[in-house]
Amino acid sequence: RKAFLFASRDVSREKKLQALLNQDLQLAAEVQTSLLPSGFTDTLLSVETLYAPYHLVSGDFFDYTWDQEHTKFSGFVLDVSGHGVTSSMQGIAVSGYFRDTLQSPMRLSAKMQWINKQVLKYFTDDTFAASICFEFDFRSHTLSVATSGVYGFLAHSAALPPVVKRAGSLIGISDS
């Protein structure tokens, strides 16, 4: 004899849920992109930005600003480990602390330490972030940099090597 077995189930609810999740993810991607600054050209500086997340959303963020006298340009680049909604939310949270410190007179290394202490609650044992925080002082013609997990960056300068190496502990890692 021949026997046939058929299993059947209604997947219409799962399809509706998946469509809603896709809509939410698309909106999250639009919100994340809208939080990032666009490029500009200024008398002292020209900035071009490029943002291409691995998925629709990611933990990659950056921001920058001028001081009130328009002589110091400071900012940060942030890369939270992982991809997707969780790393995006972590990146938004951490970038808020970076933004809070952009105008602070603290040294960049002190800013990194303060930020790390504030954001530990957003990370688990297997997540972390790498970042670079910078300040161009056009009055004194200096560049200050602090890194966390970024061990080098490219430079185009006669005074610097092509790869400038800096050490710094990852964000999201407790000092202890």
Buried (B, 14 or more C-beta within 10 A) or exposed (E): EEEEEEEEEEEEEEEEEEEEEEEEBEEBBEEBEEBEEEEEEEEEEEEEEEEEBEEBBBBBBBBBEBBEEEEBBBBBBBBBBBBBBBBBBBBBBBBBBBBEBBEEEEEBBEBBBBBBEBBEEBBEEEBBBBBBBBBBBBEEEEBBBBBBBBEBBEBEEEEEEEEBEEEBBBBBBEEE
